[in-house]
C-alpha cells in the first residue's frame, strides 16, 4: 500500500504533542482518567498486562477496537511523544452506530491534545483492515474483542491484518474472555467467551508464533454459564438488578492473556 493510499484511509485528528512519556504508575493516576475507569484497574491489571506484552515508551503500537478508550487513556501517554498509537476503531461507513462511536472517540482525543497528541485513528472492521502502515508497528494489542470478530465471521482476516501491520519481531498481545476447552465450540458464538485453543489457531494460521500466556487476568470465580453471557458480569450487568450482588462478587471475567510474535 502506498503512503498516499494509506493517508487517504486515515480518519484521525490532528492534535499537538502529548505529555512526556511517564511511568506507568503516573499514567494510571492521570487526571484524564475518570474515577470509574481507575476503579477498574484492579480487575484489568493494565500495568502487569502491558509489561507482559513488552510495551515500552517510544514504541509504535496499534490498539484494535478501542471502544470508548479505556486502554487508550493508558497507552497514549505511556508511549509518550516519541511513540505512536494507531487506534483502529470502527469504520464510520459501517453505519450510524459505528459513526457515532468514532465521533465520540475523536472528541475524547481532541479534548486532551496534551495526552493524545500521538494518536491517529484508523478504520477497522469487516472489509476495513488498514489498521496501520504495513510493517510499522512494534506491537498490535487488543483487549476483549476476538469474540466480536468471530461472531461476525471475519476473525481470520483480522489476524492477517495484524500480521501485516507488525514489524518482523513485533508482538501481538491478546486479552480475551476465556471459555473452558471442554465446552462446545458453539458456545463461542454468543457467550462472549473464546477458547484459548481457537485463538491460538487463528494467530498461528496468520503466521504468528506463540510466545506464552500469563494468568494476570485470570478469575477462578467466573463460572462462564450466565443467562446473557459474559455481559452478565460487571461492568455491564445486563441482568440489571437481578442477582447483581452475586455477579459483583464474581467480578470481571476470567481472561486469557496471550503473547505472539511475528517471526523475523
Secondary structure, DSSP 8 states (H G I E B T S, - for coil): --HHHHHHH--------------HHHHHT-TTS-HHHHHTHHHH-HHHHHHHHT--TT-EEEEE--TTTTTHHHHHHHH-TT-EEEEEEE-GGG-HHHHHHHHHHHHHHHHTHHHHTTEEEEEEBTTB---SSTT-EEEEEEES-HHHHHHHT-HHHHHHHHHHHEEEEEEEEEEEEEE-TTS-GGGGTTSS-EEHHHHHHHHHHTTEEEEEEE-TT--TT-----TTGGGGSTTT-TTTTTTHHHHHHH-S--EEEEEEEE--
